[in-house]
Amino acid sequence: MLVIFSSQVSANITMFGDIAVQLLKMMGHSGTVPSAILAKDVPAALANLEAALGATEQQSESEKPEDENEETSFVSLSHRALPLIDLLKAAIKEDCNVQWTSNN
C-alpha cells in the first residue's frame, strides 16, 4: 500500500504505507488511512512528529554497529519524514488542512 499526503499549498507526497502509518502515529493520529488533520491541529501534529523523531534518532544513534566497515543502505525515519515535515510546515504557514489517502 502507498499513502499519498496532500495539502492545497504543497505537492503531493507518496510514501510506503508502513512508514506513513508510523509517522501518522508519531504525529498523535490513529494511523487511519484515509483521514485528515484540520489546519488548527497541524502545528501540534508537527511538534509531536519532530519530538518523536528526535527520540527515535537518539535511540538509533546508540544502536549503531560497532564495526565501522559494515556498510548499510539504511535510510533513517528522520530522512524519510523530511518531505512530510515540509508539507506540514507549508500547511501551517498558509493555515491549510492536510489529508491522506491510499492508492489501493
C-alpha positions, 0 to 999 in steps of 0.5 A: 500500500502507498499513502499519498499526503496532500495539502492545497499549498504543497505537492503531493507526497507518496510514501510506503504505507508502513512508514506513513502509518508510523509517522501518522502515529508519531504525529498523535493520529490513529494511523487511519488511512484515509483521514485528515488533520484540520489546519488548527491541529497541524502545528501540534501534529508537527511538534509531536512528529519532530519530538518523536523523531528526535527520540527515535534518532537518539535511540538509533544513534546508540544502536549503531554497529560497532564495526565501522566497515559494515556498510548499510543502505539504511535510510533513517525515519528522520530522512524519510519524514523530511518531505512530510515535515515540509508539507506540514510546515507549508500547511501551517504557514498558509493555515491549510488542512492536510489529508491522506489517502491510499492508492489501493 
